[in-house]
Amino acid sequence: MTRRPGLELPRPTRRGLLAGGLALGASMTLPGCAYIRDDAPTDAPLPESAKAEIDGDLVYFNWADYLAPSVVKGFEQEYGVKVIESNYDSMEGMYAKLAAGNQYDVVFPIAKWVVKLRQEGKVRQIDHDQLENAHQVFYSGSYFNNPWYDAGSKVSIPFTVYKTGIGWRTDRVSSMTGSWKDLWNDEARGHIFTLDDQDEALAMAALLLGYDVNTADPSELGDIKDLLISQKDYLRAYSSDDINNMMSGDAWVHHMWSGDVLYLRQGLADDPTTFDFEAPSEGVPINSDTYVIPTNAKHPGTAMVFIDYLLRPENAIKNMHYLYYPFPVKDALPAFAELAKDVPACNVEISDLENENVFRLLSAEETQRRAAVWTEVKAS
């Protein structure tokens, strides 16, 4: 691919790393899955919130390239601290590091992992009154006042939100219908990719069949397995490298994440209209990422200041223009709507999160049952 002046080459999408390079701890046995160990405490006591004050440099643990470098640099300059960055490539890798006792000041788990960390007492409370910009996410009627994964938002602050749907190349395919059936599109046969992500692939098939995205019912999982195996006649591959697959032309239709389509259109493409995105009518998975402060953080005060800094609308807007996912900061959301105005299906309203299609924490037995089905599908 020829690099366009002033634009970056495609970087690995954070969500494209969910299924790759898993660093599993002793407490985990299956990639791509989250559940509570039988010996893990539940509803453990939570340390009180730290005060929002600088108490040292910030040790930051996140996906690579998941905040605008200018925003991180601005924090360092404004507060006279260094941001010491470490990265993970999976939620399992993140959890394994925390379980091993590694110390970080702020970490970015997806919603269902907040449940696990909170139940095990691995994160501390966050006092909203310590955050000058808390009103940007906690206001009358806000979903985040009491999200399903963290009652009362006691230990987490929302970071980004996203949805999963279907992207396609308009120069190759003209017969999209607005349904998950488009991943069985005859016109794109041999150029269709499904995400190499257990939750996302099973959810796509579940929605098409009218089942819950988290189903672990053996009969329903059998139907999902049969449906996904039938798709193999149309597939090029399972892959979560959706950006590069689309840019190269290998993919004409791709099961993909909403922000990656905007990155393609506005960060890479010579002609943005070459790429489009649909949120299938059967429903789409919608979820959120969060900020949390681990119990053993050395500098929880600096972490509080950092979170508050990222909640400033001007910083949220900078991050949205870098990452192409919406940050649910009230005064920044109109800027994202403008960013996504030509592909409205990529936009995620806060109200969209009030649906059943979120990935939830499951029991070990349910997790193993789902993992076995995904293994059978890929091996067939």
N, C-alpha and C positions, 0 to 999 in steps of 0.2 A: 504494500500500500504506500502511495506517495504521501508524504507528510505535507499538510496544508500549512502555509505560513501563519505563524502565530497560534497554532493549535497543537495540542498534545497528541501523541500517538495513543491509541486505545490503551487504557490502563485496566488491569484486572478488576472486574466488578466485584464489590464486596460480597454480593449475594451469589456470585458465581463461584466463590470459594467455600460456600457452605458445605458442599459435598466432598471437597478435596483436602488432602493433607491433614487428616484428623489426628490430633494429638490426644489420645485417650488416657485418662487417669485410671487408677486401680478401681475406682468406683463405677466406671462406665464400661459396658461390654458391647455396645452396638453403636455404629456411627450414625450420625444424623438424628439421634433420639435423646429425649430428656425424660428422666424419671427419678423419683426419690428412692435411694437405697433402702433396703429393709431396716438397716440399723441407723439410719439417719434421723436426727431429731426433727420433729415438725413443730411449727409455731414456736420456735425458740425465742428467748428474750432478745430484744433488739437494743443495742446501745443507743443512748440519747444522741440527738443531732449535735454536730459541731457548730460553733459559731462561724459565720462567714468572715474570716480574717486570714491574712497571709501568715502561714506558719511553716513555710519552707517551699522548696521547689516542687513542681507538680510531676508526679509519676503517672503517666497517662497510658491506658491499656485499651486499644481499640483495633478495629480493622485498619489495614493500611489505606492511606489516601482517603480517609473518611471525614476529614474536615479541611476547609480551605486553608492552605499554608499561611495566607495573609492574616487570617483570623487568629491562628495560633501565635504567630509572630507579634501581632498586636497585643495579645494578652501578656506576652513576655515583656514587651516594652512598657506597657502601662503599669504593670505591677512589679517590675524589676525582678522577675523570677525566670527560671529556666523550665521548659516543658521537656521532660525526659520521656520519650515515646517508645513504647513496646507494642508489638502487634501480634494478633492471633489470626488464624485462618478458619476457625470454627468455634461454635459455642462450646463444644466438648473441650477444645484446647484451652479456651478461656477458663472453664470450670476446673479443669485439671490443675492449672496454675494456681488458682485460688485455693483449691483443696490441699495443695502441697505447701501452702503457707506463704507463697510469694506475695509481696506487698505492693499494692497499687493504690493510688489515691482516687481515681475515677475509672469506672469500667462501663461498657455499653452493651448490656445484654438485651436480646429480643424479649418480648413480653413473657412468653411461657417460662423462660429461664429466671425471670424475676420471682415467679412463684417458688421455684426451687431454692433460690438463694435466700429469699425471705423466710421460708419454712425452716431452713437449716441454720438461720441466724448468722449468715455470712455477710450481711450488709447492715449498715446503721440507718437510723431514722434520718430524715431530712426535714428540718423545720422550715415550712414555707415562709414563715415570718422573717426568716433570715435572708430571704432572697428578694431584692428590690424589684425584680422583674417576674416574680411568681404570678402576678395577675395576668401575664401574657398567656399562661397555660391553664391557670386555675381561676375561672370566672363563672358567673352564673350560667348554668346550663352546660358547662363544659363536660365532655365525656371523661376528661382526665381527673375530674374531682373524685371519681370512685370507679376506676377501671376494673375490669374483671380480674386482672392479674395482680392487683395491689390495692386492696381495700383502703380507701382514703388517701391513696398515693403517699403512704407513709414512708416508703423507702426508695421511691423512684420518681424521676422527672422525665416526661416524654422528650424524645430526641427527634426521630423522623417517623413518618408513616409511609406505607407503600401498598400497592396492590399487584397482583399477578394476573396477566392476561395473555393475549396473543399479539405479537408483532408480525408484520409482513412487509415484503418489498412490493410496492405498487407497480414497479416496472416489470415484475414477473408474474404477479397473481392478480386476477380481477374478479375472482368468484368468492370473496369472503362473505359470510352470512351472519356474523355476530354471535356465533355459537362455538362451544368447545369442539363441535363436530368439524370445525375448520382445521383441526390437527389431523384430520383424515381427508384432507383436500386432494382430490384426484389431480388437479392442475399442478400441484406442488409435490406430487409423489416423488420420493427420493431426495427432496430438498426440505424436509420437515424435521425439526429438532424439538424434542421434549427435554425440559430441564432435568439434569442429572441430580435430582434432589428428591429424596423419598417423600417428604411431606407434600411438596408441590405436585409431584406426579400422581400420587394417590389421591390428592384433593381434586385435581383436574378431572380424573375419571369418576370420582365420587359425585361431583357436582353434575356431571353429564348424566349420571344414573339416578340423580335425585337423593343421594345419600349424604350424611354428615361428613364434613371433611376430615374429621377425626375418627371415623368409624373403625372399630376393631371387631365388629360382628363377623364371625367366620363366613357366613353365607354371603354377606355383602362384599367382604374382601375377595371371595371367590369370583364374584361378578366383576369386580374391579380388575383382578388379575386377567381374566379372560378378555376384557375390553382393552387393556393395555397391550396384551399380546397381539390382539388383532391389529393394533396400530403399527406393528413392526413392518407390515407390508408397505407402509407409507414413509417410514422414518429413514433419515440419513444417519442419525445417531442420537444418543442421549448426551447432552452437553449443557453445562451452565455458563459456557463462554459465549453468551448470546451476542455481545457486541461484536466480537471478532468474526463470529460465524455469519452475522448479517452483513458486515462491511465487506467481507471477502466474496460474498455471493454464494457461499456454500449453502446458506439458509435462505429460503424464500418465505417460509412460514416458521416462526419460532415461538414456542412457549417461553414467555419472558417477563421480566419485571418492568414496571411502568417507567421508573427513572432512567433505565438503560435506553429506552426508546428516545427519550428527550435528549440524552447525551449523544446518541447517534445523529439525531436531526440537527441539533444546535451546536454540537461540539466537533462533529466529524464530517458530516455529509456535504458534498458540493451542492446537492439539490435536496433540501430537507424533505420534500414531498415524496422522495423515494421510499421513505419509511413511514408506516402508520401503525396504529395500535387500537385494539378493541378490548373491551371488558365484557366477556361473554354473558349472554342473557340469563344463563342458568345460575349465575352468581360467581363471584371471584373471591379468592383469599385476600383478606386485608389485615395487615398487622402493623406493629409498631416496635421501634427500638427505644431504649431508655438510657438514662444516666443513673448509675448507682454508686455509692461510696462503700467500699468493703469495710468490714468490721476492723480489720487490722491495718487500715490506711495510716501511714505515718504523718500525712499532712491533710487531714480531713477539712481543716479550715480553708486551705488553698483550693481544695476540690469544690467547696461550696462557692467560693468566689468565682471559680472557673465556670461552673454551671450557670451562675447568675449572669456572667459575661456572655455566655452563648445564648442566653434567653433575650438579649437585647435585639430588637427587631432588625437593626442594621447589620448585626452579625449573622442573624438567621438568614437574611437575604443573601449575604455573601456566600454562605454555606450552600444555600439552595442553588445558586448559580454555578457552584463548583461541583456539587454532587448530583443535582437534578432530581432530588427527592424533596417533598415538602417537609419543612420543619413546622410543627403545629404551634407556632408563635402567632398570636392573634393579629398583631399589626403587620406581620410579614406575609400572611397568607394571600392577600391580594396580589403581591408580587409574584407568587408562584402561579396563581391563576393566570396572570399575564404571560408567564413563561410557558404555560401549557395551553394557551388559548387556541392554538391551531390543532392540538390533539387533546381535546377535553377529556377523553377517556383516561388520560394519564394523571389527571388531577385527582386528589384525594381530599374530600371534605371531612372535617372532624366527625360529622354525623354519620359518615360512611362506616366508621369503626363500630357503630352500634348494630352489629349483625352477628350471625352465628358462625361465619366462615373465618374463624381465627384458629391458629394452631395452639392447642392446649396441652398442658402437662398430663401425661397418661401413666397408668400403672406399668410396672415392669412387664407383666404378662401381656398387656395390650400392645406395648411397644415392641416386644419380641414377635408378636403375631404379625404386626404390620411390616416389620423388617424382613420377616421370612417371605412374605408375599412379594415385596420389592426385589428381594434376591432371586426369587423364582422368575419374575418377569424379566429381569436383566439377563438371566442365564438361559432363557428359552430360545 
